[in-house]
Amino acid sequence: MNIICQNLQKIKQNIPRTVSLIAVSKTKPVIDIQTAYDCGQRHFGENKVQELIAKQPLLPEDIKWHMIGHLQRNKVKYIVAFVYLIHGVDNLKLLKEIDKQARKHNKKLNILLQIKIAREETKFGMDEAMSDDILQQYKNQTFTHVQIKGLMGMATNTTDKEQIAGEFAYLHQLFEKYKKQFPEFEYLSMGMSGDYRIAIENGSNMIRIGSAIFGAR
């Protein structure tokens, strides 16, 4: 069996069925993505718009593409027609642009609000006050062409497992708070190759795995 298939099978056997697996294919060639697809994987994540729009036409139409990286407002128009879920909505201006572009396509686009849980300054994300404000506007139907499906977060890049667990636990608590008001909240996207087990232990139901499937970049 191909090593990519072996890696996929191993991860799927070791996570609950309630957890969605996003295969992070950034920097990987189309042939590797096709291999994972042939092994049954359908959800793939990219972090650069240019790479995503180059790969998408070359691969099967039923792939569900996830935009997991930092998204610039001027790039939204290039992916709105086909992207399944945008994970990294980290500010109000970006949300407004997604809503605007989705309206042009007469569709509702699935998004996640990215919350900053890491201590690193380089990590993107909004704070709880901003997400409260955005969700209040959403409740008032300010945004008519987006569907907020949950939250996303990235933990601090550290070997301190307690710190990582604490950051994930906070995001899970916030997710549960919002889910009481918004039953359509479905996804809590947290956990990557190095920390997905900790993420699942703390409530994640969507993990983003790259190197553990495709090998080191």
C-alpha positions as CSV (number, residue, x, y, z in Angstrom):
1,M,0.0,0.0,0.0
2,N,1.2,3.5,-0.8
3,I,2.7,5.4,2.2
4,I,0.2,8.2,1.8
5,C,-2.7,5.7,2.0
6,Q,-1.0,4.0,5.0
7,N,-0.7,7.3,6.8
8,L,-4.3,8.2,6.1
9,Q,-5.5,4.8,7.3
10,K,-3.5,4.9,10.5
11,I,-4.8,8.4,11.4
12,K,-8.4,7.5,10.7
13,Q,-8.1,4.3,12.8
14,N,-6.9,6.4,15.7
15,I,-9.5,9.2,15.7
16,P,-13.2,9.1,16.6
17,R,-15.6,8.8,13.7
18,T,-17.1,12.1,14.8
19,V,-13.9,13.9,13.9
20,S,-13.4,15.2,10.3
21,L,-10.0,14.9,8.8
22,I,-8.7,17.6,6.5
23,A,-5.7,16.5,4.5
24,V,-3.5,19.6,4.3
25,S,-2.0,19.5,0.8
26,K,-0.2,22.8,0.7
27,T,3.1,22.6,-1.3
28,K,2.2,19.1,-2.3
29,P,2.0,18.1,-6.0
30,V,-1.3,17.2,-7.6
31,I,-0.2,13.5,-7.9
32,D,0.0,13.2,-4.1
33,I,-3.5,14.7,-3.7
34,Q,-4.9,12.4,-6.3
35,T,-3.3,9.4,-4.4
36,A,-5.0,10.5,-1.2
37,Y,-8.2,10.9,-3.1
38,D,-8.0,7.4,-4.5
39,C,-7.5,6.2,-1.0
40,G,-10.9,7.7,0.0
41,Q,-9.9,11.2,1.2
42,R,-12.3,13.9,0.1
43,H,-11.5,17.0,2.3
44,F,-8.3,18.9,1.4
45,G,-6.9,22.1,2.9
46,E,-4.7,24.7,1.2
47,N,-3.3,27.9,2.7
48,K,-2.5,29.9,-0.4
49,V,-5.1,31.1,-2.9
50,Q,-2.7,30.9,-5.9
51,E,-1.9,27.3,-5.2
52,L,-5.5,26.4,-4.6
53,I,-6.8,27.8,-7.8
54,A,-4.0,26.1,-9.7
55,K,-4.8,22.7,-8.3
56,Q,-8.6,22.7,-8.2
57,P,-9.2,22.4,-12.0
58,L,-6.8,19.4,-12.2
59,L,-8.5,17.3,-9.6
60,P,-11.9,15.6,-9.2
61,E,-14.9,17.9,-8.9
62,D,-16.2,16.3,-5.7
63,I,-13.2,17.3,-3.6
64,K,-14.2,19.6,-0.7
65,W,-11.6,22.3,-0.6
66,H,-10.9,24.1,2.6
67,M,-9.1,27.5,2.7
68,I,-7.1,27.2,5.9
69,G,-4.5,29.9,5.6
70,H,-4.7,33.7,6.1
71,L,-7.0,35.0,3.4
72,Q,-6.6,38.5,1.9
73,R,-9.7,40.4,1.0
74,N,-8.6,40.9,-2.6
75,K,-8.2,37.1,-3.1
76,V,-11.7,36.1,-2.0
77,K,-13.2,36.4,-5.5
78,Y,-10.9,33.8,-6.9
79,I,-12.2,30.9,-4.6
80,V,-15.7,31.8,-3.7
81,A,-17.2,29.8,-6.6
82,F,-15.9,26.4,-5.4
83,V,-14.5,26.5,-1.9
84,Y,-16.3,24.4,0.7
85,L,-15.2,26.0,3.9
86,I,-13.1,29.1,4.8
87,H,-11.4,28.5,8.1
88,G,-9.5,31.7,8.7
89,V,-12.1,34.5,8.9
90,D,-10.2,36.7,11.4
91,N,-11.7,40.2,11.0
92,L,-14.9,42.0,10.1
93,K,-13.7,43.5,6.8
94,L,-12.8,40.0,5.5
95,L,-16.3,38.7,6.5
96,K,-18.0,41.6,4.7
97,E,-15.9,40.8,1.5
98,I,-16.8,37.1,1.6
99,D,-20.5,38.0,2.0
100,K,-20.2,40.5,-0.9
101,Q,-18.5,38.0,-3.3
102,A,-20.9,35.1,-2.3
103,R,-23.8,37.4,-3.1
104,K,-22.5,37.8,-6.6
105,H,-22.6,34.0,-7.0
106,N,-26.0,33.7,-5.3
107,K,-24.7,31.3,-2.7
108,K,-24.2,31.0,1.0
109,L,-20.6,30.3,1.8
110,N,-19.6,28.3,4.8
111,I,-17.0,30.0,7.1
112,L,-15.4,29.6,10.5
113,L,-14.4,32.5,12.8
114,Q,-10.7,32.2,13.6
115,I,-10.1,32.9,17.3
116,K,-6.6,33.8,18.5
117,I,-5.8,31.4,21.3
118,A,-2.0,31.3,20.9
119,R,0.4,33.6,22.7
120,E,2.5,34.2,19.6
121,E,2.2,37.5,17.9
122,T,2.6,36.0,14.5
123,K,-0.7,34.0,14.8
124,F,-3.8,35.5,13.3
125,G,-7.3,35.5,14.9
126,M,-9.9,37.7,16.6
127,D,-10.5,38.0,20.3
128,E,-13.7,37.0,22.1
129,A,-15.1,40.5,22.2
130,M,-14.8,40.8,18.4
131,S,-16.4,37.4,17.8
132,D,-19.3,38.4,20.1
133,D,-19.8,41.5,18.1
134,I,-19.7,39.7,14.7
135,L,-22.1,37.1,15.9
136,Q,-24.5,39.7,17.1
137,Q,-24.5,41.3,13.7
138,Y,-24.9,37.8,12.1
139,K,-27.9,37.2,14.3
140,N,-29.4,40.5,13.1
141,Q,-28.9,39.2,9.5
142,T,-26.3,41.7,8.6
143,F,-24.6,39.0,6.5
144,T,-27.0,37.2,4.2
145,H,-24.6,35.1,2.1
146,V,-22.4,33.5,4.7
147,Q,-23.1,30.6,7.0
148,I,-21.0,30.7,10.2
149,K,-20.4,27.0,10.9
150,G,-18.1,27.2,13.9
151,L,-14.7,28.3,15.1
152,M,-11.1,27.7,14.2
153,G,-7.9,28.2,16.3
154,M,-4.2,27.4,16.3
155,A,-2.4,26.7,19.5
156,T,1.0,28.1,20.5
157,N,3.9,26.3,18.9
158,T,5.4,24.9,22.1
159,T,6.3,21.6,23.7
160,D,4.3,22.5,26.8
161,K,1.3,20.2,26.4
162,E,-0.5,21.8,29.3
163,Q,-0.4,25.1,27.7
164,I,-1.7,23.7,24.4
165,A,-4.5,21.8,26.2
166,G,-5.5,25.0,28.0
167,E,-5.7,27.0,24.8
168,F,-7.8,24.3,23.1
169,A,-10.0,24.0,26.1
170,Y,-10.7,27.7,26.1
171,L,-11.7,27.5,22.4
172,H,-14.0,24.5,23.1
173,Q,-15.7,26.5,25.9
174,L,-16.3,29.4,23.5
175,F,-17.6,27.1,20.9
176,E,-20.1,25.6,23.3
177,K,-21.2,29.0,24.5
178,Y,-22.0,30.1,20.9
179,K,-23.6,26.8,20.0
180,K,-26.4,27.5,22.5
181,Q,-27.3,30.6,20.5
182,F,-26.5,29.2,17.0
183,P,-27.5,25.6,16.6
184,E,-26.0,25.6,13.1
185,F,-22.5,25.7,14.7
186,E,-21.1,22.4,13.6
187,Y,-17.3,22.6,13.3
188,L,-14.6,23.2,15.9
189,S,-11.4,23.2,13.8
190,M,-8.3,22.8,15.9
191,G,-5.4,20.4,15.9
192,M,-2.6,19.8,13.4
193,S,0.0,17.0,12.9
194,G,1.8,17.8,16.2
195,D,-1.1,18.4,18.5
196,Y,-4.3,16.9,17.0
197,R,-4.5,14.3,19.8
198,I,-4.6,17.0,22.4
199,A,-7.1,18.9,20.3
200,I,-9.5,16.0,20.1
201,E,-9.2,15.4,23.9
202,N,-10.3,19.0,24.3
203,G,-13.3,18.9,22.0
204,S,-12.1,19.3,18.4
205,N,-14.2,17.7,15.7
206,M,-12.1,18.8,12.7
207,I,-8.4,18.4,12.5
208,R,-6.0,19.7,9.8
209,I,-3.2,17.2,9.1
210,G,-0.4,17.7,6.6
211,S,3.0,16.2,7.3
212,A,1.6,13.2,9.1
213,I,-0.1,12.2,5.8
214,F,2.1,13.5,3.0
215,G,5.5,13.6,4.8
216,A,7.6,16.6,5.7
217,R,7.6,19.6,3.4
